[in-house]
Amino acid sequence: MIVRHNGGMSYDSISTLHDVFAVLAIIAMAGAVLMVAARLIPSVASVRFLDALYRVQLPLAALVAITATSGSLFMSEFGEHWIPCRWCWFQRIFMYSLAVVLLVAAIRRDRGVKWFAVPLAVIGICTSLWHILIEHRVVEESSACFTVQSCANPWRVSFGTLDFSTGTLVTSGMPITLAVMAFCGFAAILALLLTPEPLNPEPLDPHQPEADQDGQSSAS
C-alpha cells in the first residue's frame, strides 16, 4: 500500500475521519433501501415520504456526490496522502462528474438532469461493485493494478477487517472500505434521481398560485 507523508494528521485522527465517512455511507445506503421499500410497499405514509423526497431530490443527490467527492479529495490530498488505485480512479471519474452536474441541476432546478446523471451513477455503482469483489478476492485484480497500486488491498477498513495475510480471506464485523462507501453513495444518488413524481407536482413558479398555473397550462 503506497501512502505518502501524512502532512501532520495522526493515525487515529485519520481513522476517526474514515469512520465518520463510513457512518455517512451507511446512512446513505439506509436511505436508498428505505426509498426502494417505499416504492415496493405502497401506503399513505410511503407516498407522502416519496413526495417529500421528490421536492428535494436534486439538492440531496448533489449533497451526496459533493460529500463523497470532498472526502475522497481530502483523504488523498490532505489526510494521509493516500494514492488511489486503478479502480478507485474509475469511481472518482463518475462521482466527481456527478458532483458538478448535480450541483448545477440543483441550482437550476433541472429535473431533466436524470437523463445524464443516472447513466453516470449506474456505471459508477458497477465499478464500485467490481472493486468490492476484488477486495473480497471473488475476482482477481488485473496486472494493471500492480503497476501503481494494488486494488485488492484497501487503504483503510472501518467497522471490520479484511485480512488476506495467510493466503485466505478472513473477514470480521462489517468491513467498510472506500469502495463500499462509493457504492453506497451511487446507490443513494440513483434512488433519489429515480424517485417517482408525486400525483400533485409542485408549482412551476413558487411565487404564483398553483391554480393560476393550471389555468395557464389548460389555456395553452
Secondary structure, DSSP 4 states (H G I P E B T S, - for coil): --B---TT--HHHHHHHHHHHHHHHHHHHHHHHHHHHHHHS--HHHHHHHHHHHHTHHHHHHHHHHHHHHHHHHIIIIIS-BPP-HHHHHHHHHHHHHHHHHHHHHHHT-GGGHHHHHHHHHHHHHHHHHHHHHHTTSSPPPHHHHHH--SSS-S--EEEEEE-TTSS-EEEEEEE-HHHHHHHHHHHHHHHHTPPPPSSPPPSSTTS-HHHHHHHHHH-
